[in-house]
Amino acid sequence: MSDKQEQALERLKRLAEKFEDGPPRLPIPAMIDAVIGPAYDEELESLVTMALSASSGMSLKEIVDGILAIEDWRISLA
């Protein structure tokens, strides 16, 4: 796992700890912010939302890998 992935996973774990006793799902914008940072756009949020909606249960590592893969894919198309 790269440093970027490890750091993103640690941030997402910290976020998940805040929601342990709260809602069953982490807010998608908060997940993206934890993984990518605040500089993301609505298109990325829409793509991540679609990807997470199509999945039934993912680990935090899978979420990090998926969000980073979507971001990398979008950059490669630019």
N, CA, C and O atoms as a Maestro MAE file, in Angstrom:
{
 s_m_m2io_version
 :::
 2.0.0
}

f_m_ct {
 s_m_title
 :::
 protein
 m_atom[312] {
  # First column is atom index #
  i_m_mmod_type
  r_m_x_coord
  r_m_y_coord
  r_m_z_coord
  i_m_residue_number
  s_m_chain_name
  s_m_pdb_residue_name
  s_m_pdb_atom_name
  i_m_atomic_number
  :::
  1 25 0.859 -1.177 0.000 1 A "MET " " N  " 7
  2 3 0.000 0.000 0.000 1 A "MET " " CA " 6
  3 2 0.901 1.234 0.000 1 A "MET " " C  " 6
  4 15 1.878 1.300 0.745 1 A "MET " " O  " 8
  5 25 0.566 2.196 -0.832 2 A "SER " " N  " 7
  6 3 1.363 3.420 -0.921 2 A "SER " " CA " 6
  7 2 1.124 4.310 0.304 2 A "SER " " C  " 6
  8 15 0.159 4.131 1.048 2 A "SER " " O  " 8
  9 25 2.025 5.264 0.486 3 A "ASP " " N  " 7
  10 3 1.864 6.215 1.594 3 A "ASP " " CA " 6
  11 2 0.553 6.986 1.462 3 A "ASP " " C  " 6
  12 15 -0.135 7.243 2.450 3 A "ASP " " O  " 8
  13 25 0.221 7.352 0.218 4 A "LYS " " N  " 7
  14 3 -1.025 8.092 -0.028 4 A "LYS " " CA " 6
  15 2 -2.227 7.271 0.435 4 A "LYS " " C  " 6
  16 15 -3.136 7.802 1.073 4 A "LYS " " O  " 8
  17 25 -2.230 5.977 0.114 5 A "GLN " " N  " 7
  18 3 -3.325 5.099 0.527 5 A "GLN " " CA " 6
  19 2 -3.352 4.932 2.046 5 A "GLN " " C  " 6
  20 15 -4.420 4.980 2.656 5 A "GLN " " O  " 8
  21 25 -2.194 4.738 2.650 6 A "GLU " " N  " 7
  22 3 -2.124 4.551 4.101 6 A "GLU " " CA " 6
  23 2 -2.633 5.781 4.837 6 A "GLU " " C  " 6
  24 15 -3.395 5.666 5.797 6 A "GLU " " O  " 8
  25 25 -2.213 6.954 4.389 7 A "GLN " " N  " 7
  26 3 -2.650 8.190 5.039 7 A "GLN " " CA " 6
  27 2 -4.149 8.393 4.866 7 A "GLN " " C  " 6
  28 15 -4.837 8.791 5.806 7 A "GLN " " O  " 8
  29 25 -4.649 8.125 3.681 8 A "ALA " " N  " 7
  30 3 -6.092 8.263 3.433 8 A "ALA " " CA " 6
  31 2 -6.871 7.277 4.293 8 A "ALA " " C  " 6
  32 15 -7.921 7.624 4.833 8 A "ALA " " O  " 8
  33 25 -6.369 6.051 4.426 9 A "LEU " " N  " 7
  34 3 -7.037 5.046 5.248 9 A "LEU " " CA " 6
  35 2 -7.064 5.470 6.709 9 A "LEU " " C  " 6
  36 15 -8.079 5.293 7.383 9 A "LEU " " O  " 8
  37 25 -5.982 6.017 7.201 10 A "GLU " " N  " 7
  38 3 -5.957 6.487 8.591 10 A "GLU " " CA " 6
  39 2 -6.964 7.610 8.812 10 A "GLU " " C  " 6
  40 15 -7.649 7.635 9.835 10 A "GLU " " O  " 8
  41 25 -7.060 8.535 7.868 11 A "ARG " " N  " 7
  42 3 -8.042 9.625 7.998 11 A "ARG " " CA " 6
  43 2 -9.462 9.078 7.974 11 A "ARG " " C  " 6
  44 15 -10.318 9.537 8.731 11 A "ARG " " O  " 8
  45 25 -9.716 8.099 7.106 12 A "LEU " " N  " 7
  46 3 -11.056 7.515 7.025 12 A "LEU " " CA " 6
  47 2 -11.383 6.730 8.291 12 A "LEU " " C  " 6
  48 15 -12.525 6.750 8.751 12 A "LEU " " O  " 8
  49 25 -10.408 6.048 8.851 13 A "LYS " " N  " 7
  50 3 -10.627 5.324 10.115 13 A "LYS " " CA " 6
  51 2 -10.996 6.291 11.232 13 A "LYS " " C  " 6
  52 15 -11.895 6.017 12.027 13 A "LYS " " O  " 8
  53 25 -10.298 7.426 11.291 14 A "ARG " " N  " 7
  54 3 -10.620 8.429 12.321 14 A "ARG " " CA " 6
  55 2 -12.038 8.960 12.140 14 A "ARG " " C  " 6
  56 15 -12.766 9.158 13.114 14 A "ARG " " O  " 8
  57 25 -12.418 9.185 10.904 15 A "LEU " " N  " 7
  58 3 -13.784 9.642 10.617 15 A "LEU " " CA " 6
  59 2 -14.787 8.580 11.048 15 A "LEU " " C  " 6
  60 15 -15.797 8.900 11.675 15 A "LEU " " O  " 8
  61 25 -14.521 7.323 10.719 16 A "ALA " " N  " 7
  62 3 -15.445 6.232 11.062 16 A "ALA " " CA " 6
  63 2 -15.612 6.116 12.578 16 A "ALA " " C  " 6
  64 15 -16.702 5.810 13.060 16 A "ALA " " O  " 8
  65 25 -14.547 6.357 13.323 17 A "GLU " " N  " 7
  66 3 -14.636 6.306 14.790 17 A "GLU " " CA " 6
  67 2 -15.610 7.342 15.325 17 A "GLU " " C  " 6
  68 15 -16.293 7.094 16.319 17 A "GLU " " O  " 8
  69 25 -15.682 8.489 14.686 18 A "LYS " " N  " 7
  70 3 -16.600 9.544 15.112 18 A "LYS " " CA " 6
  71 2 -18.057 9.138 14.907 18 A "LYS " " C  " 6
  72 15 -18.943 9.657 15.585 18 A "LYS " " O  " 8
  73 25 -18.312 8.224 13.986 19 A "PHE " " N  " 7
  74 3 -19.673 7.827 13.643 19 A "PHE " " CA " 6
  75 2 -20.051 6.461 14.206 19 A "PHE " " C  " 6
  76 15 -21.109 5.932 13.865 19 A "PHE " " O  " 8
  77 25 -19.214 5.878 15.058 20 A "GLU " " N  " 7
  78 3 -19.493 4.539 15.583 20 A "GLU " " CA " 6
  79 2 -20.863 4.432 16.230 20 A "GLU " " C  " 6
  80 15 -21.567 3.443 16.028 20 A "GLU " " O  " 8
  81 25 -21.247 5.430 17.000 21 A "ASP " " N  " 7
  82 3 -22.533 5.384 17.689 21 A "ASP " " CA " 6
  83 2 -23.606 6.192 16.973 21 A "ASP " " C  " 6
  84 15 -24.705 6.374 17.497 21 A "ASP " " O  " 8
  85 25 -23.292 6.668 15.795 22 A "GLY " " N  " 7
  86 3 -24.226 7.512 15.065 22 A "GLY " " CA " 6
  87 2 -24.900 6.764 13.935 22 A "GLY " " C  " 6
  88 15 -25.255 5.594 14.075 22 A "GLY " " O  " 8
  89 25 -25.075 7.445 12.812 23 A "PRO " " N  " 7
  90 3 -25.756 6.835 11.674 23 A "PRO " " CA " 6
  91 2 -25.009 5.592 11.183 23 A "PRO " " C  " 6
  92 15 -23.795 5.488 11.357 23 A "PRO " " O  " 8
  93 25 -25.727 4.658 10.576 24 A "PRO " " N  " 7
  94 3 -25.085 3.424 10.124 24 A "PRO " " CA " 6
  95 2 -24.121 3.630 8.953 24 A "PRO " " C  " 6
  96 15 -23.255 2.792 8.704 24 A "PRO " " O  " 8
  97 25 -24.271 4.724 8.251 25 A "ARG " " N  " 7
  98 3 -23.400 4.985 7.096 25 A "ARG " " CA " 6
  99 2 -22.700 6.320 7.262 25 A "ARG " " C  " 6
  100 15 -23.280 7.293 7.744 25 A "ARG " " O  " 8
  101 25 -21.458 6.343 6.858 26 A "LEU " " N  " 7
  102 3 -20.718 7.602 6.863 26 A "LEU " " CA " 6
  103 2 -21.237 8.471 5.713 26 A "LEU " " C  " 6
  104 15 -21.548 7.950 4.642 26 A "LEU " " O  " 8
  105 25 -21.331 9.768 5.920 27 A "PRO " " N  " 7
  106 3 -21.735 10.639 4.811 27 A "PRO " " CA " 6
  107 2 -20.688 10.579 3.686 27 A "PRO " " C  " 6
  108 15 -19.488 10.676 3.942 27 A "PRO " " O  " 8
  109 25 -21.144 10.422 2.472 28 A "ILE " " N  " 7
  110 3 -20.220 10.281 1.344 28 A "ILE " " CA " 6
  111 2 -19.324 11.514 1.187 28 A "ILE " " C  " 6
  112 15 -18.125 11.349 0.962 28 A "ILE " " O  " 8
  113 25 -19.847 12.737 1.296 29 A "PRO " " N  " 7
  114 3 -18.935 13.883 1.197 29 A "PRO " " CA " 6
  115 2 -17.833 13.852 2.265 29 A "PRO " " C  " 6
  116 15 -16.700 14.250 1.995 29 A "PRO " " O  " 8
  117 25 -18.154 13.391 3.454 30 A "ALA " " N  " 7
  118 3 -17.143 13.304 4.511 30 A "ALA " " CA " 6
  119 2 -16.100 12.245 4.177 30 A "ALA " " C  " 6
  120 15 -14.918 12.427 4.467 30 A "ALA " " O  " 8
  121 25 -16.527 11.141 3.569 31 A "MET " " N  " 7
  122 3 -15.574 10.098 3.164 31 A "MET " " CA " 6
  123 2 -14.624 10.629 2.096 31 A "MET " " C  " 6
  124 15 -13.415 10.412 2.172 31 A "MET " " O  " 8
  125 25 -15.172 11.325 1.103 32 A "ILE " " N  " 7
  126 3 -14.328 11.861 0.029 32 A "ILE " " CA " 6
  127 2 -13.352 12.875 0.598 32 A "ILE " " C  " 6
  128 15 -12.175 12.879 0.239 32 A "ILE " " O  " 8
  129 25 -13.835 13.732 1.480 33 A "ASP " " N  " 7
  130 3 -12.981 14.735 2.106 33 A "ASP " " CA " 6
  131 2 -11.850 14.067 2.884 33 A "ASP " " C  " 6
  132 15 -10.715 14.541 2.845 33 A "ASP " " O  " 8
  133 25 -12.140 12.980 3.584 34 A "ALA " " N  " 7
  134 3 -11.118 12.272 4.355 34 A "ALA " " CA " 6
  135 2 -10.078 11.636 3.439 34 A "ALA " " C  " 6
  136 15 -8.893 11.604 3.772 34 A "ALA " " O  " 8
  137 25 -10.510 11.133 2.296 35 A "VAL " " N  " 7
  138 3 -9.602 10.427 1.393 35 A "VAL " " CA " 6
  139 2 -8.847 11.397 0.477 35 A "VAL " " C  " 6
  140 15 -7.628 11.295 0.339 35 A "VAL " " O  " 8
  141 25 -9.562 12.331 -0.144 36 A "ILE " " N  " 7
  142 3 -8.989 13.224 -1.149 36 A "ILE " " CA " 6
  143 2 -8.607 14.581 -0.568 36 A "ILE " " C  " 6
  144 15 -7.596 15.170 -0.950 36 A "ILE " " O  " 8
  145 25 -9.418 15.064 0.350 37 A "GLY " " N  " 7
  146 3 -9.278 16.420 0.847 37 A "GLY " " CA " 6
  147 2 -10.448 17.250 0.343 37 A "GLY " " C  " 6
  148 15 -11.283 16.758 -0.416 37 A "GLY " " O  " 8
  149 25 -10.510 18.494 0.760 38 A "PRO " " N  " 7
  150 3 -11.683 19.308 0.431 38 A "PRO " " CA " 6
  151 2 -11.760 19.762 -1.033 38 A "PRO " " C  " 6
  152 15 -12.794 20.279 -1.456 38 A "PRO " " O  " 8
  153 25 -10.708 19.582 -1.797 39 A "ALA " " N  " 7
  154 3 -10.688 20.076 -3.185 39 A "ALA " " CA " 6
  155 2 -11.222 19.029 -4.155 39 A "ALA " " C  " 6
  156 15 -10.489 18.540 -5.015 39 A "ALA " " O  " 8
  157 25 -12.500 18.686 -4.014 40 A "TYR " " N  " 7
  158 3 -13.132 17.767 -4.967 40 A "TYR " " CA " 6
  159 2 -14.387 18.427 -5.504 40 A "TYR " " C  " 6
  160 15 -14.908 19.371 -4.909 40 A "TYR " " O  " 8
  161 25 -14.869 17.925 -6.632 41 A "ASP " " N  " 7
  162 3 -16.029 18.559 -7.260 41 A "ASP " " CA " 6
  163 2 -17.253 17.646 -7.219 41 A "ASP " " C  " 6
  164 15 -17.185 16.509 -6.753 41 A "ASP " " O  " 8
  165 25 -18.362 18.165 -7.711 42 A "GLU " " N  " 7
  166 3 -19.626 17.425 -7.689 42 A "GLU " " CA " 6
  167 2 -19.570 16.167 -8.546 42 A "GLU " " C  " 6
  168 15 -20.215 15.169 -8.223 42 A "GLU " " O  " 8
  169 25 -18.810 16.205 -9.630 43 A "GLU " " N  " 7
  170 3 -18.713 15.028 -10.495 43 A "GLU " " CA " 6
  171 2 -18.070 13.865 -9.735 43 A "GLU " " C  " 6
  172 15 -18.546 12.732 -9.812 43 A "GLU " " O  " 8
  173 25 -17.000 14.143 -9.011 44 A "LEU " " N  " 7
  174 3 -16.362 13.086 -8.227 44 A "LEU " " CA " 6
  175 2 -17.330 12.560 -7.182 44 A "LEU " " C  " 6
  176 15 -17.427 11.350 -6.979 44 A "LEU " " O  " 8
  177 25 -18.048 13.457 -6.519 45 A "GLU " " N  " 7
  178 3 -19.027 13.020 -5.521 45 A "GLU " " CA " 6
  179 2 -20.097 12.138 -6.162 45 A "GLU " " C  " 6
  180 15 -20.495 11.131 -5.579 45 A "GLU " " O  " 8
  181 25 -20.559 12.502 -7.340 46 A "SER " " N  " 7
  182 3 -21.569 11.690 -8.030 46 A "SER " " CA " 6
  183 2 -21.032 10.315 -8.392 46 A "SER " " C  " 6
  184 15 -21.720 9.311 -8.210 46 A "SER " " O  " 8
  185 25 -19.808 10.262 -8.904 47 A "LEU " " N  " 7
  186 3 -19.207 8.977 -9.282 47 A "LEU " " CA " 6
  187 2 -19.003 8.078 -8.061 47 A "LEU " " C  " 6
  188 15 -19.277 6.879 -8.112 47 A "LEU " " O  " 8
  189 25 -18.524 8.660 -6.977 48 A "VAL " " N  " 7
  190 3 -18.310 7.884 -5.750 48 A "VAL " " CA " 6
  191 2 -19.649 7.413 -5.195 48 A "VAL " " C  " 6
  192 15 -19.767 6.275 -4.742 48 A "VAL " " O  " 8
  193 25 -20.646 8.270 -5.226 49 A "THR " " N  " 7
  194 3 -21.973 7.893 -4.741 49 A "THR " " CA " 6
  195 2 -22.531 6.726 -5.537 49 A "THR " " C  " 6
  196 15 -23.080 5.788 -4.959 49 A "THR " " O  " 8
  197 25 -22.397 6.773 -6.858 50 A "MET " " N  " 7
  198 3 -22.876 5.666 -7.695 50 A "MET " " CA " 6
  199 2 -22.123 4.378 -7.380 50 A "MET " " C  " 6
  200 15 -22.726 3.310 -7.278 50 A "MET " " O  " 8
  201 25 -20.817 4.482 -7.227 51 A "ALA " " N  " 7
  202 3 -20.012 3.292 -6.958 51 A "ALA " " CA " 6
  203 2 -20.372 2.679 -5.606 51 A "ALA " " C  " 6
  204 15 -20.491 1.459 -5.489 51 A "ALA " " O  " 8
  205 25 -20.543 3.507 -4.600 52 A "LEU " " N  " 7
  206 3 -20.866 2.992 -3.267 52 A "LEU " " CA " 6
  207 2 -22.296 2.466 -3.209 52 A "LEU " " C  " 6
  208 15 -22.579 1.521 -2.474 52 A "LEU " " O  " 8
  209 25 -23.184 3.062 -3.968 53 A "SER " " N  " 7
  210 3 -24.573 2.608 -3.991 53 A "SER " " CA " 6
  211 2 -24.695 1.234 -4.645 53 A "SER " " C  " 6
  212 15 -25.584 0.453 -4.303 53 A "SER " " O  " 8
  213 25 -23.809 0.946 -5.577 54 A "ALA " " N  " 7
  214 3 -23.842 -0.327 -6.292 54 A "ALA " " CA " 6
  215 2 -23.200 -1.452 -5.489 54 A "ALA " " C  " 6
  216 15 -23.239 -2.615 -5.892 54 A "ALA " " O  " 8
  217 25 -22.615 -1.102 -4.361 55 A "SER " " N  " 7
  218 3 -21.902 -2.096 -3.557 55 A "SER " " CA " 6
  219 2 -22.670 -2.395 -2.284 55 A "SER " " C  " 6
  220 15 -23.335 -1.524 -1.724 55 A "SER " " O  " 8
  221 25 -22.569 -3.630 -1.838 56 A "SER " " N  " 7
  222 3 -23.195 -3.971 -0.560 56 A "SER " " CA " 6
  223 2 -22.097 -4.323 0.438 56 A "SER " " C  " 6
  224 15 -21.636 -5.462 0.504 56 A "SER " " O  " 8
  225 25 -21.701 -3.346 1.189 57 A "GLY " " N  " 7
  226 3 -20.703 -3.557 2.222 57 A "GLY " " CA " 6
  227 2 -19.289 -3.588 1.685 57 A "GLY " " C  " 6
  228 15 -18.908 -4.492 0.941 57 A "GLY " " O  " 8
  229 25 -18.526 -2.598 2.069 58 A "MET " " N  " 7
  230 3 -17.124 -2.509 1.668 58 A "MET " " CA " 6
  231 2 -16.295 -2.200 2.894 58 A "MET " " C  " 6
  232 15 -16.763 -1.538 3.821 58 A "MET " " O  " 8
  233 25 -15.076 -2.673 2.900 59 A "SER " " N  " 7
  234 3 -14.160 -2.323 3.983 59 A "SER " " CA " 6
  235 2 -13.684 -0.886 3.768 59 A "SER " " C  " 6
  236 15 -13.823 -0.336 2.675 59 A "SER " " O  " 8
  237 25 -13.129 -0.294 4.802 60 A "LEU " " N  " 7
  238 3 -12.609 1.063 4.665 60 A "LEU " " CA " 6
  239 2 -11.478 1.098 3.640 60 A "LEU " " C  " 6
  240 15 -11.357 2.065 2.888 60 A "LEU " " O  " 8
  241 25 -10.653 0.057 3.602 61 A "LYS " " N  " 7
  242 3 -9.567 -0.002 2.618 61 A "LYS " " CA " 6
  243 2 -10.133 -0.047 1.202 61 A "LYS " " C  " 6
  244 15 -9.605 0.608 0.303 61 A "LYS " " O  " 8
  245 25 -11.192 -0.807 1.000 62 A "GLU " " N  " 7
  246 3 -11.811 -0.872 -0.328 62 A "GLU " " CA " 6
  247 2 -12.398 0.479 -0.725 62 A "GLU " " C  " 6
  248 15 -12.339 0.869 -1.891 62 A "GLU " " O  " 8
  249 25 -12.959 1.186 0.239 63 A "ILE " " N  " 7
  250 3 -13.509 2.517 -0.038 63 A "ILE " " CA " 6
  251 2 -12.381 3.462 -0.450 63 A "ILE " " C  " 6
  252 15 -12.503 4.189 -1.436 63 A "ILE " " O  " 8
  253 25 -11.283 3.448 0.308 64 A "VAL " " N  " 7
  254 3 -10.134 4.303 -0.023 64 A "VAL " " CA " 6
  255 2 -9.620 3.967 -1.417 64 A "VAL " " C  " 6
  256 15 -9.437 4.856 -2.248 64 A "VAL " " O  " 8
  257 25 -9.389 2.684 -1.669 65 A "ASP " " N  " 7
  258 3 -8.875 2.271 -2.978 65 A "ASP " " CA " 6
  259 2 -9.823 2.685 -4.107 65 A "ASP " " C  " 6
  260 15 -9.374 3.123 -5.166 65 A "ASP " " O  " 8
  261 25 -11.121 2.546 -3.882 66 A "GLY " " N  " 7
  262 3 -12.101 2.911 -4.894 66 A "GLY " " CA " 6
  263 2 -12.136 4.397 -5.175 66 A "GLY " " C  " 6
  264 15 -12.157 4.813 -6.334 66 A "GLY " " O  " 8
  265 25 -12.142 5.199 -4.123 67 A "ILE " " N  " 7
  266 3 -12.166 6.658 -4.314 67 A "ILE " " CA " 6
  267 2 -10.899 7.118 -5.020 67 A "ILE " " C  " 6
  268 15 -10.964 7.936 -5.937 67 A "ILE " " O  " 8
  269 25 -9.743 6.598 -4.601 68 A "LEU " " N  " 7
  270 3 -8.489 6.981 -5.245 68 A "LEU " " CA " 6
  271 2 -8.453 6.513 -6.701 68 A "LEU " " C  " 6
  272 15 -7.924 7.219 -7.560 68 A "LEU " " O  " 8
  273 25 -9.005 5.338 -6.987 69 A "ALA " " N  " 7
  274 3 -9.036 4.834 -8.364 69 A "ALA " " CA " 6
  275 2 -9.923 5.712 -9.248 69 A "ALA " " C  " 6
  276 15 -9.576 5.991 -10.396 69 A "ALA " " O  " 8
  277 25 -11.058 6.142 -8.719 70 A "ILE " " N  " 7
  278 3 -11.939 7.029 -9.484 70 A "ILE " " CA " 6
  279 2 -11.232 8.349 -9.759 70 A "ILE " " C  " 6
  280 15 -11.293 8.872 -10.871 70 A "ILE " " O  " 8
  281 25 -10.559 8.886 -8.743 71 A "GLU " " N  " 7
  282 3 -9.832 10.144 -8.932 71 A "GLU " " CA " 6
  283 2 -8.725 9.967 -9.977 71 A "GLU " " C  " 6
  284 15 -8.576 10.811 -10.860 71 A "GLU " " O  " 8
  285 25 -7.957 8.896 -9.890 72 A "ASP " " N  " 7
  286 3 -6.881 8.649 -10.857 72 A "ASP " " CA " 6
  287 2 -7.437 8.479 -12.267 72 A "ASP " " C  " 6
  288 15 -6.854 8.975 -13.231 72 A "ASP " " O  " 8
  289 25 -8.573 7.775 -12.389 73 A "TRP " " N  " 7
  290 3 -9.209 7.581 -13.691 73 A "TRP " " CA " 6
  291 2 -9.608 8.917 -14.306 73 A "TRP " " C  " 6
  292 15 -9.392 9.155 -15.494 73 A "TRP " " O  " 8
  293 25 -10.191 9.783 -13.488 74 A "ARG " " N  " 7
  294 3 -10.616 11.095 -14.000 74 A "ARG " " CA " 6
  295 2 -9.411 11.913 -14.445 74 A "ARG " " C  " 6
  296 15 -9.468 12.597 -15.466 74 A "ARG " " O  " 8
  297 25 -8.325 11.846 -13.688 75 A "ILE " " N  " 7
  298 3 -7.110 12.604 -14.045 75 A "ILE " " CA " 6
  299 2 -6.535 12.071 -15.358 75 A "ILE " " C  " 6
  300 15 -6.053 12.842 -16.188 75 A "ILE " " O  " 8
  301 25 -6.588 10.752 -15.542 76 A "SER " " N  " 7
  302 3 -6.025 10.168 -16.772 76 A "SER " " CA " 6
  303 2 -6.834 10.567 -18.011 76 A "SER " " C  " 6
  304 15 -6.303 10.547 -19.122 76 A "SER " " O  " 8
  305 25 -8.093 10.922 -17.838 77 A "LEU " " N  " 7
  306 3 -8.945 11.332 -18.957 77 A "LEU " " CA " 6
  307 2 -8.782 12.814 -19.313 77 A "LEU " " C  " 6
  308 15 -9.174 13.252 -20.395 77 A "LEU " " O  " 8
  309 25 -8.204 13.566 -18.393 78 A "ALA " " N  " 7
  310 3 -8.089 15.018 -18.604 78 A "ALA " " CA " 6
  311 2 -6.992 15.371 -19.598 78 A "ALA " " C  " 6
  312 15 -6.771 16.548 -19.882 78 A "ALA " " O  " 8
  :::
 }
 m_bond[311] {
  # First column is bond index #
  i_m_from
  i_m_to
  i_m_order
  :::
  1 1 2 1
  2 2 3 1
  3 3 4 2
  4 3 5 1
  5 5 6 1
  6 6 7 1
  7 7 8 2
  8 7 9 1
  9 9 10 1
  10 10 11 1
  11 11 12 2
  12 11 13 1
  13 13 14 1
  14 14 15 1
  15 15 16 2
  16 15 17 1
  17 17 18 1
  18 18 19 1
  19 19 20 2
  20 19 21 1
  21 21 22 1
  22 22 23 1
  23 23 24 2
  24 23 25 1
  25 25 26 1
  26 26 27 1
  27 27 28 2
  28 27 29 1
  29 29 30 1
  30 30 31 1
  31 31 32 2
  32 31 33 1
  33 33 34 1
  34 34 35 1
  35 35 36 2
  36 35 37 1
  37 37 38 1
  38 38 39 1
  39 39 40 2
  40 39 41 1
  41 41 42 1
  42 42 43 1
  43 43 44 2
  44 43 45 1
  45 45 46 1
  46 46 47 1
  47 47 48 2
  48 47 49 1
  49 49 50 1
  50 50 51 1
  51 51 52 2
  52 51 53 1
  53 53 54 1
  54 54 55 1
  55 55 56 2
  56 55 57 1
  57 57 58 1
  58 58 59 1
  59 59 60 2
  60 59 61 1
  61 61 62 1
  62 62 63 1
  63 63 64 2
  64 63 65 1
  65 65 66 1
  66 66 67 1
  67 67 68 2
  68 67 69 1
  69 69 70 1
  70 70 71 1
  71 71 72 2
  72 71 73 1
  73 73 74 1
  74 74 75 1
  75 75 76 2
  76 75 77 1
  77 77 78 1
  78 78 79 1
  79 79 80 2
  80 79 81 1
  81 81 82 1
  82 82 83 1
  83 83 84 2
  84 83 85 1
  85 85 86 1
  86 86 87 1
  87 87 88 2
  88 87 89 1
  89 89 90 1
  90 90 91 1
  91 91 92 2
  92 91 93 1
  93 93 94 1
  94 94 95 1
  95 95 96 2
  96 95 97 1
  97 97 98 1
  98 98 99 1
  99 99 100 2
  100 99 101 1
  101 101 102 1
  102 102 103 1
  103 103 104 2
  104 103 105 1
  105 105 106 1
  106 106 107 1
  107 107 108 2
  108 107 109 1
  109 109 110 1
  110 110 111 1
  111 111 112 2
  112 111 113 1
  113 113 114 1
  114 114 115 1
  115 115 116 2
  116 115 117 1
  117 117 118 1
  118 118 119 1
  119 119 120 2
  120 119 121 1
  121 121 122 1
  122 122 123 1
  123 123 124 2
  124 123 125 1
  125 125 126 1
  126 126 127 1
  127 127 128 2
  128 127 129 1
  129 129 130 1
  130 130 131 1
  131 131 132 2
  132 131 133 1
  133 133 134 1
  134 134 135 1
  135 135 136 2
  136 135 137 1
  137 137 138 1
  138 138 139 1
  139 139 140 2
  140 139 141 1
  141 141 142 1
  142 142 143 1
  143 143 144 2
  144 143 145 1
  145 145 146 1
  146 146 147 1
  147 147 148 2
  148 147 149 1
  149 149 150 1
  150 150 151 1
  151 151 152 2
  152 151 153 1
  153 153 154 1
  154 154 155 1
  155 155 156 2
  156 155 157 1
  157 157 158 1
  158 158 159 1
  159 159 160 2
  160 159 161 1
  161 161 162 1
  162 162 163 1
  163 163 164 2
  164 163 165 1
  165 165 166 1
  166 166 167 1
  167 167 168 2
  168 167 169 1
  169 169 170 1
  170 170 171 1
  171 171 172 2
  172 171 173 1
  173 173 174 1
  174 174 175 1
  175 175 176 2
  176 175 177 1
  177 177 178 1
  178 178 179 1
  179 179 180 2
  180 179 181 1
  181 181 182 1
  182 182 183 1
  183 183 184 2
  184 183 185 1
  185 185 186 1
  186 186 187 1
  187 187 188 2
  188 187 189 1
  189 189 190 1
  190 190 191 1
  191 191 192 2
  192 191 193 1
  193 193 194 1
  194 194 195 1
  195 195 196 2
  196 195 197 1
  197 197 198 1
  198 198 199 1
  199 199 200 2
  200 199 201 1
  201 201 202 1
  202 202 203 1
  203 203 204 2
  204 203 205 1
  205 205 206 1
  206 206 207 1
  207 207 208 2
  208 207 209 1
  209 209 210 1
  210 210 211 1
  211 211 212 2
  212 211 213 1
  213 213 214 1
  214 214 215 1
  215 215 216 2
  216 215 217 1
  217 217 218 1
  218 218 219 1
  219 219 220 2
  220 219 221 1
  221 221 222 1
  222 222 223 1
  223 223 224 2
  224 223 225 1
  225 225 226 1
  226 226 227 1
  227 227 228 2
  228 227 229 1
  229 229 230 1
  230 230 231 1
  231 231 232 2
  232 231 233 1
  233 233 234 1
  234 234 235 1
  235 235 236 2
  236 235 237 1
  237 237 238 1
  238 238 239 1
  239 239 240 2
  240 239 241 1
  241 241 242 1
  242 242 243 1
  243 243 244 2
  244 243 245 1
  245 245 246 1
  246 246 247 1
  247 247 248 2
  248 247 249 1
  249 249 250 1
  250 250 251 1
  251 251 252 2
  252 251 253 1
  253 253 254 1
  254 254 255 1
  255 255 256 2
  256 255 257 1
  257 257 258 1
  258 258 259 1
  259 259 260 2
  260 259 261 1
  261 261 262 1
  262 262 263 1
  263 263 264 2
  264 263 265 1
  265 265 266 1
  266 266 267 1
  267 267 268 2
  268 267 269 1
  269 269 270 1
  270 270 271 1
  271 271 272 2
  272 271 273 1
  273 273 274 1
  274 274 275 1
  275 275 276 2
  276 275 277 1
  277 277 278 1
  278 278 279 1
  279 279 280 2
  280 279 281 1
  281 281 282 1
  282 282 283 1
  283 283 284 2
  284 283 285 1
  285 285 286 1
  286 286 287 1
  287 287 288 2
  288 287 289 1
  289 289 290 1
  290 290 291 1
  291 291 292 2
  292 291 293 1
  293 293 294 1
  294 294 295 1
  295 295 296 2
  296 295 297 1
  297 297 298 1
  298 298 299 1
  299 299 300 2
  300 299 301 1
  301 301 302 1
  302 302 303 1
  303 303 304 2
  304 303 305 1
  305 305 306 1
  306 306 307 1
  307 307 308 2
  308 307 309 1
  309 309 310 1
  310 310 311 1
  311 311 312 2
  :::
 }
}
